[in-house]
Each structure stands twice: as C-alpha cells, then as structure tokens.
Amino acid sequence: MNYVYLETPIGTLLIAGDEAAVRRIEFPKNGKPARPEPSWRESPRGPVGEASRQLREYFAGKREQFDLPIAPEGTAFQRGVWRRLREIPYGETISYGELAKRVGNPKASRAVGAANGQNPIPIVIPCHRVIGASGKLTGFGGGLPIKQALLELESRQASLAAR
C-alpha cells in the first residue's frame, strides 16, 4: 500500500491505499502521527494523492463532499453502516439511534456505534457526524477534541455558505 502524511488543523493524518482505492485514514495518537505498516511505501500516487488534495480542500472550507474511490474493509453490517454515514449531509449531525433506523434496525444503536467506531476512513466516511441522543459528543476514534473540531469546521462553513 502507498501512504502519505497530511498536515491538518487536527494533526497529522496518515492516508493509505493502493492503486485502486483509499483504504485507511488514521488520526494522530497522543499527538504523534500514526505509523505506517512496514510493508507500505510513502508515495502520493493514485487515490492516496487525490485524497490528500481533497482533504486539504475540506480543511480549507472549500469541499463538502469527497469524490474518491474508497474500499473500507469490514463486515457486511459495518459496510452498510458506513454507506449510511456517507448520506449524512455536511454540517449536520444525527444520533446513533437515528443511524440505526436508517440502517434498518432501530434497536441496534450499540452495534451501529461499534461499527461507527471501526470506520477505517474517517472524515471521508463522516463518522464524526454521529452524536448521542442527548446531543452530546460521544466516543470517537480520533478523540472528542478532534470530533468537536471537525463539527465546528463544518458548522462554521455551513453558516458562511448560508449567508
């Protein structure tokens, strides 16, 4: 797999994929960039380079949707949850319970939450847009400060676009 590092306002992201698709985006851990697998090579070729470009536009407030080939690896249930996540509009949030309804299993909010937490391509698959039923921010693989920063970025840009 190819990988690149991307400096962003939320820290250094690791973007990895092959010639066909983006397969992973990893947040920094404890303030340090995630480490690539030993067999990966640093190269901006193909979808990884395009993901880097589109993420720069996203953080600059110039992109609301991603147009990338992605190939998240997971169970059929997880992939179904991740497909539904991509339908949540930029600048909006839904609850885990609402996401479970959209997946077709209203009683599965915990399972949906677990699938959300296993999302291998965050931001592009916007798992940060799912919040608790009370409106509170709950679990996020990148940590709650990163989730809050992503939601604030989108909220700020959405309100500027509405003017």
Salt bridges, closest charged atoms under 4 A:
ASP18 OD2 - ARG23 NE 2.70
GLU26 OE2 - ARG24 NE 2.82
GLU50 OE2 - ARG53 NH2 2.40
GLU57 OE2 - ARG53 NH1 2.51
GLU57 OE1 - ARG63 NE 2.76
GLU73 OE2 - ARG23 NH1 3.58
GLU87 OE1 - ARG84 NH1 3.03
GLU98 OE2 - ARG102 NE 2.98
GLU154 OE2 - HIS128 NE2 2.74
GLU154 OE1 - ARG129 NE 2.81
